[in-house]
C-alpha cells in the first residue's frame, strides 16, 4: 500500500473549482456512517469491496458557451448547473427526469478558501416544474463546514493529511409535492486532487407521513501525487498542545430558556469566535472574531427569541474547534 504524506489541505478556487470537459468515475458502494470530527481522525476504508460495485460516470460541461464561469455537471441521470462568482461556487438549478428547477436565489455550494474549521451558510429559493406541467417551488438553506482533518486509508493507498468537508442542505418543495428534504454529504479531499477521493450521501425525503431515504458512498479512484516524506506542518507534539488550546468548557444552563453562558479557558493567546447552529446545521448566531489572551473567558448569548430545539455551540480558537450540544426550551 502506498503511503502519501501531505500538508494540511485547503480548498481554493484555483485548485478545486470543477473544470469543464473533465470526466471522472466512481464506485457506488453501501453507505458508510461516519460522524467523527476534529483533528487526528483516522478513516479506514481499506476493506471497500469494489469487484462487484456499480460504477458511475461524472461529466462536467460548459452550460453557457459564452460564459466559462457557468459549469454543468451530469451525474446519475441528472444535470446540475453551477456558477462561479468571486470566492463562491453557486448552484443555479438542476433537472432530472421528473423535475426542472431554476434558483432565483442560488444555493451556496462552497466558499473559498476553505480550511479546517471554516464554515459558510446560505439561503436559497427557486421555481420550476414537476413532470413538465405541475408548478414547483423550493426554498431552503445550505451549510458547509470543514469539520475534520485526518488520515484516509483506501484500498490502494493511505494519505496524510486529508480535509473532510461536511455539507447539509434542507429545503421544502411546495405548490404540488409539499415535501421536506434533508441532504447530508461528507467529502474527503487530498492535496493536488481537484475532486474528493471519497464521499458519503444521505438524503431523507418526507412527504405527508411517508419517509424515503437514499444513502450511498462513492469511492473516486484518482491519481494522488506522492510527496517526499517530510516533517508535518504541525508536529505531533504541537497537535497535542493545540488539542488542549481550549479547556474547561461549559455551557450553562443546559437546557436553557433565555441566556446561555459559554465559558472556556485558553492555554495561550488566540483569535476566537463562537457560533451557534440549530439542528446541527442552520447558523443562528456568531460573535465577531476577537484576539483573546491566555486565561478564562465567557460569552453570554441571549437565546430567548430562538426556536425550541437542539443546538450545537462551536468555539473556534485559531484552527482549533470544540463543540457541545445544548437544548433550548
Secondary structure, 3 states (H helix, E strand, C coil): CEEEECCCCCECHHHHCCCCCCEEEEEEECCCCCCCCEEEEEEECCCCCCCCCEEEEEEEEECCCCCCCEEEEEECCEEEEEEEECCEEEEEEEECCCEEEEEEEEEEEEECCECCCCEEEEEEEEEEEECCCEEEEEEEEEEEEEEEEEEEEECCEEEEEEEEEEEEEEEEEECCCCEEEEEEEEEEECCCCCCCCEEEEEEEEEECCEEEEEEEEEECCCCCCCCCCCCCCCCHHHHHHHHCCEEEEEEECCCECCEEEEEEEECCCEEEEEEEEECCCEEEEECCCEEECCEEEEEEEECCCCCCEEEEEEEEECCEEEEEEEEEC
